[in-house]
Amino acid sequence: GGDKARLQWLRDNISWPRDANGHLHHGDVELDFVVERDGSVSNVKVSSSDNPELNSAAIRLISSMPKWAPAQVNNQPVRSPLSITLLF
């Protein structure tokens, strides 16, 4: 379903930043964001990170995701907060 497609999109589009010596940065970044009524993503913020070098790449990745299926209340789309952890 949609979750599997989103996870595949993340795997296909994630890029690992490199340090000045060309080594890949590794770590986990947890992000909070809002799925808007139209399925777009907004208010992407880092809630925790064990490598600040990854934060901007993580925010850019989540901000560029395809639209989500918005949450619904009484068959009406509503804004909904979500969290996700990216493993670099």
Number of C-alpha atoms within 10 A of each C-alpha: 5 9 10 9 11 15 11 11 14 15 11 9 13 16 14 17 17 13 10 7 6 8 10 12 14 15 15 17 24 18 21 18 20 18 21 20 17 14 18 17 23 15 14 19 18 19 14 14 16 12 13 14 17 22 22 13 17 24 19 12 16 21 17 11 14 13 14 16 15 19 17 12 9 6 7 9 15 16 18 15 15 12 13 13 15 17 13 17
